Amino acid sequence: MTRCLMAALRCAAFGVAVMGSVLPAVAEETLRVCLNEDIPPYSFREGNKAGGFDLAVAEAVAKRLGRRLAIQWFETGIDSDSSFTIQANALLSDGRCQLVAGYPLYRDGLGKPGAETGRLPGFAGAKPEDRRRRVALGELVPTKPYFYAPLTVVLSGAVADKQISSLGDLTGLRLGVNQTSLSDAILMRYGAGKFVDQITHFIPGRSELFPRMESGEIDATLVELRRFDDYRDRTPDTKLKASGYFHKIGFNMGYVTLGTEQPLIEAVNAAIADLIAKGELEAMAKSSGMTYVAPVQPDVLETIPIVDFFKD
């Protein structure tokens, strides 16, 4: 997929090493971080080019820890054993990396998983047998968050000036949403189903939603802010506009590691605190084509109240 991240951060610019399938014994001066290769503007890799906000933050954290950064790129899959929780745990438990970046800090995705073992996702340098074997899973522990990932309302050009302060302001608009997404669950349940007859569903992965909004068929959607950032970067002449409204359901994002890495967790937390205090994360996000939203309290979301699906 072509992307025009004008100020994209590349591996070469940061001295990043891409790991292969066999990890040698690594000295303490190396920080090994797993990054998703196709989730722009958080992180992406296309051939020899790589970039994204998570890559920039990983470099900054490694620098503060006085370590060389080594990246293990991985890809998510769609199968019965491909939850991000299991994938992240398997990567860490197999020694592919010490940290997985851009992890949603939600209580159900942390701690010891229900499964004893899990399969690895596809990763750079993997051998065929790596996808078949199962890895004994450990306990997932989070760092402090370094950004917040919200859901936002995006408006078409025809209604771009409409003020959105709650989902109720979408009444009467033609809504579109990717089916089976969190946004779909929220819009379908809001106001005891008041939007059901206004919603057109799209199949995820076909990238139809935003083009249909550009054509004027759809007035508004509720979507992850990062998806609109990516679309806006690839479509600089877009007439679509982010409303500035954020739904109450959203996730702090941070690193996750194994419970055996307590000294590393403390060091990374100190690095994140320094980055936040010095305001460096906003500049990294801007260079990566991403709208930066600071973390919110609490650091880890304990649960999503069911009422949040029905009203603002």
N, C-alpha and C positions, 0 to 999 in steps of 0.2 A: 504494500500500500504506500502510495506516494504521500509524503508529508512535507510541508514547508515551514518547519520550525526555523525561523530566520537566524535565531541565535542559539541553535541547538548545541548542546555540550557533547563533545565526541570523546571516545575512549582515549585517543591519542593525546588529546589536550590535557588529560588528567593522569596519564601514565597508567592506565588501567590494563590489567592482564585478564584475558578471557581464559577460564580454566577448561581443561579437557576432561576426559572421562576418568582419568586416574589422578588422584590428588597426592602429591608427594608429601612427606613430612614438612610441615610449614612452621617456620620460626615465629616467635611472638611479634616480630616486626611486621607481619602481614595481617591485614584485616580482610577476612573473606566474607563477601556479601552476595546474597542471591537476589537477582533482579528479574522481574518479568520482562520478556523481550517484546511484548506487544500490548502495552497498556499506556499509550501516550495520553497526555504529556508527562505522566509519572515516570515512565521508562520505556525505551524502545531500542531495538537493534535491527539494522537493515544492512546486511553485508558487513563491510568494515566501518560503517557509521553507527554511532550509538549516541543517545542523549536522554534528556528528561530530568525532571526535578529530583527524583530519587537518586539518580546517578550523581547529580551535583551535591546533594546532601551527604551521600556516602563518601564522596571525596573529601568534603569538609570535615566530617567526623573522623575519617582516617588521619587527616592532617593534624587534628587536635590530639589524637591519640599517639601521634608520632609513628604511624605505621604506613606501610605500603598497602594500597588497595588492590585487591584481586576480586574480579566479578565472575560469578557463576550465573550465566544466563539460563533461564528456564522458560518453558511455555506451559500454559494451562491446557487441559483437555476436557472433553465432554464425554464422560463415561460414568459408570456406577461407583467408581472409587476415586473421583477426581475433585473432591471438595478442596478448597484452598487450604483449609485447616490441615487436612491429611497431607497434602502436597508439601506445605511448608514444614510440617513436622518431619516428614520423610527426608527432605533435603537436609535439614539440620541433623537429624539422627544418623544419617548416612555419612556425615562429615563433609558434605558438599560445600557448606558455608557455616559461618558462625552466627550470622544475622540474616533474616529475611526482611527486606524493606517493604514499605507500603502495606503494612498489615493492619486490618481493621481491629481496633481494640474493643472487642465485644466479649463479655464474660464467657459465653458459650464456646467461643473459639480459642479459649486459653486453657491451661492446665493439662491434665492427663486425659487423652482422648478415650472414648469408649472402646475403640478398636485397639488390639495389641500390636498389630502390624499394619502397614500401608504400602502402596506402590508409589514409586517415584514418578514425578511428571517427566515429560521430555526435557532434556537439558543439553546444553552445548557439550559435545564430546561424548555423549552417551553411546553405549554399545547396545545392540539388540537385547541382550540378556538383562540390561539394567531395567527395561520396562516390564520384564516378566517377574523379577524377583521382588520379594516383600521385605520391608525394613522394620525392625523392632522400633516402636515409637516411644519418644520420651515425653517430658512435661514441658509445655510451652509457657514461657514467661515473657511479659512485655517490657519494653523500655517506656520512658516517658514519650508522649506523642509529640510529633513535630509539625503536623498540620491537621486540618479538619476537612472531611469530604462531605459536602452537603448535597442535598437535592434542591434544584432550583426550577422555577418556571421560566421557560423560554417562549417568547412571543414571535409570531410572524410579523412581516413588515406591515401588514394591514392593520394590526392592532398594537404595534410596537410602543405606542405612547400610553397604553392602558396601565394604570397603577394597580399593582398587585400587592396587597398586604396580607391576604389570606387566600386559601384555595376557594373560598366562597366567591371571590371576585372572578372566577372562571365561569360562572353561571352564564349560559347562553352561547358560549364559545364552542367551536368545533375542536375537540381535543383528540390528540393522538398519543399513543404510548406503545412501547415494545411489550408484547405479551409475556407473562410469567415473571416480570421484573418487580422489584420493590415498588417502583413508581406505579405500576399497574395495580398492585394490591391496594395502594393508598387511594388512587383515584376511583377505583371501582367501589370502595367501601365508604368513601367520604360522604357525610351527610346521609347515612343509611342508603347509599346507592343513588344519590341525586344526579350523578354524572353518567350513569350507565348508558343512557340513550345518546349521550354526546360524544362517546368515545369510539374511535377507530383503532383497532389493534394491528400492530405490525409484527412480522416475524423477526426475532433478534438475529443479527448477523447479516441481514440484507441491506442495511444502511438506507432504508426507505424513508424514515421518519422526517429527517431534516429536509431532504429534497421535496417531499410532499408539502412541507410547510413553506418552502421557497415558492412553490407553484401556486400557493394560495388555497390549497385544499384543506389544510389544517391550520387553526389559529394559534394553538398553544399546546405545550406539553410540560410534563414534570419529568425531569431527567437529571442524572448525575452531572454536576457542574463540570467535571473533568471531560465528559463526552462532548459538551458544547465547546469547551476550550479547544479541544482537538479539532472539531469541525470548523470552528471560526479561524483557526490557524491555517487549515487546509483550504478554506474558502474565504479569502480576505474581503471579497466583495459581497458577502452575505448580507441580506436584509433582516436576518433574524437578530433578536436582541434578548439578552439575559435581563430578567425583570428586577433582579436584586432581592427577590423574596427567597428565603431558605426555609424549607420544611423543618419541623422540629425533629424528625428522624434523620440522623446523620451519624457519622462515625469519626472519632479521632483516629489518626493513622500514625503508626510508629514502627519500630522494629520488634521482631519477636525472636527469641533465642531459647535455648534449653535451660532448665532450672539449674544445671551444673555450671552455668557461666556467670555466676553472681559478680565477680570482679569486673567482667566485661560490661555487664548491665550498668554498674555504677559509673564506669568510665564513660560509656555512651550517654548516659543520662546527664552527666556533667557537660559533655560536648554539646548536646542538644540545648541545654539551658543557656550555654554561652552563645550559641547561634541565635536563639530567640532574643536574648538580652541585647545583642548587638544589632538586631534587625536585619541580619544577613539572609534569612530565609525568603523574605519578600523579594529581594533582588534576584535570588536564584530562581524563584518561581516565574518572575517576569521574563528572565532570559530563556526560560523553558516554555514560554507560551501558556503559562498556567496562572489562573487567578488564585492567589494565596489567601486562605482563610485560617486564622490562628486557632490552635486547639482550644477546646472548651472544657469546663468541668462537668462531671468527673472525668478523670483520665480514661477510665475504662467504663464503657456502658454496661451496666449490670443486666438490664432487660429493656425491652421495648413494650411499654404499656399498650394493651390492645386498643384503648381509647384513642391513641395517637393515629390510628388508621381511620377513624370516623370523624374527627374534628380537629381544628387547628389548636 
